[in-house]
Amino acid sequence: QKWKNRRKIMTPAFHFNILNEFIEVFEVQADQLITSIMNKGAGIIDIIPIYSKFTLNTICETAMGTRLEDEDERQIEFREAVHIMGHLVFH
């Protein structure tokens, strides 16, 4: 019964129609991802930091309505804290 009640509450948050609200965010973030990769030039690049930044930016904007900008010191600290937390949890 607990599971059924919780699922009923959470289901709307994961409905496919909600993705329509995020299309613009996905497009902007994808463009920034492509630009970041292209700016690295030819040759082998480390994609992990670039893709990690893209992923965190997309999650923050869609889930929390907060856009991360590189120039803001607090947001840089937040990004670093998330990176450290992920490293501690997954390594």
HELIX and SHEET records of a PDB file:
HELIX    1   1 LYS A    2  MET A   10  1                                   9    
HELIX    2   2 THR A   11  PHE A   14  5                                   4    
HELIX    3   3 PHE A   16  PHE A   22  5                                   7    
HELIX    4   4 ILE A   23  ASN A   39  1                                  17    
HELIX    5   5 ILE A   47  ILE A   59  1                                  13    
HELIX    6   6 CYS A   60  MET A   64  3                                   5    
HELIX    7   7 GLU A   73  PHE A   90  1                                  18    
END                                                                             
